[in-house]
Each structure stands twice: as C-alpha cells, then as structure tokens.
Amino acid sequence: MRKYILFFMLGLFLCIGIQGSAYGFGLINKEGVRPDAGKYKSIIEQNDGVYIGEDKKELYLTFDCGYENGHTQAILDTLKKTDTKAIFFITGHYLTSAKELVKEMVADGHLIGNHTYHHKDFPACTNEYILSDIQQLERQFKEEIGVEMSKYVRPPRGEFDERSLKCLKDNGYKSVFWSLAYVDWHKDKFNGNQYSYHQVMKRIHNGAILLMHTVSKDNAVDLEQIINQLKNDGYVFKSIQNVI
C-alpha cells in the first residue's frame, strides 16, 4: 500500500505544469465521406500513429474499456457469434477488476491495447510518467494473463501533443485514434431504438476505425446488427495490425 501511494503521489507531481500544445482528438463525420484529421494528420502519421485505414471497404473495430458495466460479455458473445475480431484498449482498473473478461478476450483471439494504467491526459504528464504508466500496465498484464500486451496505445480521452506521440514512437509504441465515434460512454444511459446502429450507419466510410465503449448497453444490444449489416454491405472487418 505504501508503495502504491508513493507511486500515485509521484504521478501527480510529474503531471503538473507540463502542458504544451495539447490537442483533443475529434473529427466531424459527414455521411458517406471519409473524415480528414486536418492539423492532426501529419502529427499522428509522423509519429507512427493512425486514425483511419486505406480507402477500401475495410473496417477496424476498437473498444475502450475503462471499467466494467456488465455489457462486455454480450459484446464478446456477439463477436464470437459473428466471427469478428477487435482490439480492446484496457486500463489498469479494468485489468484488476475484470481480469476474467480480459482472459476471455485473449482466448477468443482479440488484441489487447494499452489505454494506460491510470488514464491521465498525456499532454499534462512528462515522458517519464507516460512510459512508466504504460509499462506498469504491460507488466501487470503479463503477470495476470501470461502473454505480452500489444504495443498499440490509445491516449486517454484522445488528449495528445507532438511530444507525447514522439515519445511513444521512440519507444516502439503505436498510437491508435479513430475516424468514427459517437456519444456512447454514459454508463447509465440506454437510448434504445437502435441508437448505436443508426449512429454507426450514418457515419460509416471506407477504412473506418470505429471507437466504441464497452460500458454502453446500446453497443451491446446493437452490435450484432451493426456487424451483420456492414458485412452484407460488403465491408470486411480486419485487425488493426493490417493498417499500422
């Protein structure tokens, strides 16, 4: 406990006063149009990052897992039923509190990405803290699950700057952003009426990297219809390894 408290206090110290040219990643999706990251594009691509795939009928399914809300099992069941692979970006809290689900993700052939241990915004932290936080999750993942974690990192809340992305690149990591997202992170809100299905369908585009949150009941309920419809429309779901 004392060791944890000291690490936490050190993290707070290292995450003060580092703010530089910080960006909050986000894109405007127009129906049927591949979004352009604008000023973010060169920063991301020059630092071995990605936010969209090639202009082909290929899709990349990604999930952010900060904490468990009772819907991940349904998502995993749907992925297995539809023979679809995804990457799950987990935090330290998720690994600790939902270890059996993480084991199932690995057993089912999904990739596990690093969403950092403590989920702190990169621009506010030193390079040393960012690396220590990522590597803490890697070590615990290896100890708990028995395999190596992938080198794919999703910056918490999509917050980044050139320095933090370069730090990741220089240490062998690849930053993964997204080109399709919608409001699906409110854990106690269920919209119903095929909310997630309609949000995806009106934004879908070639090479889309879809960001979804496992806390969403809407995603759990609509995922099978989303996947089946997209496959019927000629899209192929691929691993993020095919694009970066």
N, C-alpha and C positions, 0 to 999 in steps of 0.2 A: 504494500500500500504506500509506504513512504517513497519507494522508487517511482511509482506511478505519479504521485503528487509532484515530485521534483521534475519529472518529465513534462507534466502538464504546465507547471509554472515556467519552465524553460521555453515551452512552446508559446506561451503568452508573451514572454519577453521578446522572442525572436519575431513575433508577428506584430510588432508595434513600430510604426514610423518607417516602413519600407515602401509605402505606397508610391508608385511612379505613374507611368502612363498605363492605367488599368482599363481593361475593356470587359464589358459584359456581353458574351456572345448571344446573338439573336438574329433571326432572319425573318423577312417578310415573305410569306408564301402566297403567290398568286396562282390561281387554279390552272393546272396544266403547264406551268412554267418552272424550269429549274432555277432555284434561287442563286444569287451571286452574293458572296460574302463581302464584297466591296473591299474596304480598307483592311479587313481581317484576313482576306485571302492570301496575300503574299506573306504575312507574318506566320500564318499557320503552315502554309506549304513549305516555306524556307526552313521550318523547324520540325520537319518530318511529321507534320500533323495532317489531319484530313477532316473534312466536314461533308463531303459529297463524293460519290463514285463517278465512274465514267457515264457518258450519255448513252446508256444501254438499258434495256429492261431488266435491270438487276437491282435488288434491294438488300439492305443490311439492317437487321433487326437488333436494336440495343435496348437494354433495360438498366435503369438506375435503381439501386437498392440501398437506401439509407437505413431503413428499419422495416420490420415485418408487420404487415397489417392484415394477414390472413388470406391474401389473394394469390400469393406466389404459387402455391400448389396447383391451383386451377390453371395458371399460366403454363406451368411446366407440363401438366397433363395435355393441354392443347398443343403445345409444341411437339410433344411425343406423338400425339394422335395424327398430326399433320406432317410429321417427319420434317420439321423445320428447326434449324439451328439458330442460336442467338448468342450474344455476348452480354453477360451480366456484370455491371460495374458495382462492386460492393464496397462498403465502408468497414471500418473496424468494428463498429457497433453491430452491423449486420452479421459479420462473421461470428462474433461472440454469441449473439442472441439467436441466430438462425442457422447454426452450423449444419444441421441435418439437411436443410434445404440446399445449402451450398454443396454438400456432398452429392446430393441428387443431381444438381446442375452438372457437376463434373462427370458423374456416372453416365448421364444422358448425352455427353459429348459437346456440351456448350463451353464456350470460352468464359473465363473469369477475368474481368478487367479491374483495374485499381482505381477506386474513387477516393482514395486516401484513408488513413486511419481516423483522423479527427475532423475531416470535412471543413477545413479552413480555406478561405479565399487565397489563392496563390499570390496575387499582387501585394498583399499585406504581409507576406512572410519572406524570410531570407531563403536563399537557395539551400542552405544547410538544413533548415527546418523542413522544407518541402521534401528533400531527399530522405531525411530521417523518418518522416511521417509515412511516405510511400514504402520505404524499406521495412518499417515496423509491421505494416500490413502484410508485406511479402513473407516475412519471417514467420509470423503467426499462421498465415495461410499454409505454408509448408509444414509447420508443426502439426496443425489441426487436420489438414486434408491429405497431406502426404505427397503432394505434387507441387511443381513450381507454378507460380502465378504468371499470367501473360505479362508482357511489357507494355500493354495498352493502358493508357491513363486518361480518365475523363476529369478535367479540372472541376472542382466543386462549384456548383451554381454557374458553370461556364465562365467564371471570372479568370482572366489571364492578362499577361503582358508579355512583351518580347523577351524579357529577361527570364521569366519562369519557363516559357516554352523552349528557349535555348538551353536552359539548364536540363530540362527533360531530354532533349535531343542529345546533348553532350554526354549524358549518362545512359544512353541506349533505350530510352523510352519513346513511345509514340503517342501523341495527343489525339484523342478522338472526340470530335464535336458532332454536329448533326445538321441535317438540312430539312428535317420535318419534325415539328414538335407542336404541342398544344397544351392547354391547361389541364393537367391530369394528376397533380401532386397533392390535392387536398384529400387527406386520408378519410375524412368523414362525409364526403360529398359524393353521392351517386346520382348522376344526371339521368341515366336511363335513356330510353328512346333511341338506342343505337348511337349514343353520343360519340364514342371513340371511333366507331365505324365511319360516321359521317365526317369527323374531323380529319381522319386519315385520307379518305377517298377524295375530298375536295382539295387536298394538298399534295397528293401523290405525284411523283415525277421520276424520270429515269435516274438511276444511280442514287436514289434517296437513302440516306442514313436516318432511320427512324429512331427517335428518342421516346421511350415510354417508361412510366414509373410503375413499379410492382405494387405500390400502395393503392392503386386505383381499382376499384371494383368494376368501373366501366371497361377498363382494359381487359380484365379477366373475363368479363361477360362477352365482350365483342371480339376478342382476339381470333377465335376460330373463323368467324365470318369474314373478318379482315383478311386473314391469310388465304382462305379459300377463294375469295373474290379476286384478290390480286393475282393468285396463281391462274385463275380462269381467264384473267385479262392478259396473260402472257408474261407476267413478271416471274423472275427466279430469285429466290432468297439465297444469298451467299454469305460466307463468313467474311468478317472484316479483314481477315488475312488476305483476301483477294484484292483489296483496294489500297492497302498500306503495308 
